[in-house]
Amino acid sequence: MTIREMTPQDLAQVLVLWQQAEGVGLSEADSPDRLTRFLEHNPGLSFVAINGNQLVGAVLGGHDGRRGYIHHLAVAANERRR
């Protein structure tokens, strides 16, 4: 498994993962365009987990200048507790 920084090219797969995950509430702010801008403004704070060629985890992190936030976090059901 590889963990690396999330890129805009990952967003289609990331959104599918988040949509399938229980408890992840998505909104208008989670469109690919807005997420791309979010990644540009918060470099080095969002990551994906890749197993083989499949995206199996994603975390979207950001900050407001004082505090850090985890906005969305999900791991594919078949990859949990490993």
Secondary structure, 3 states (H helix, E strand, C coil): CEEEECCHHHHHHHHHHHHHCCCCCCCHHHCHHHHHHHHHHCCCCCEEEEECCEEEEEEEEEECCCCEEEEEEEECHHHCCC
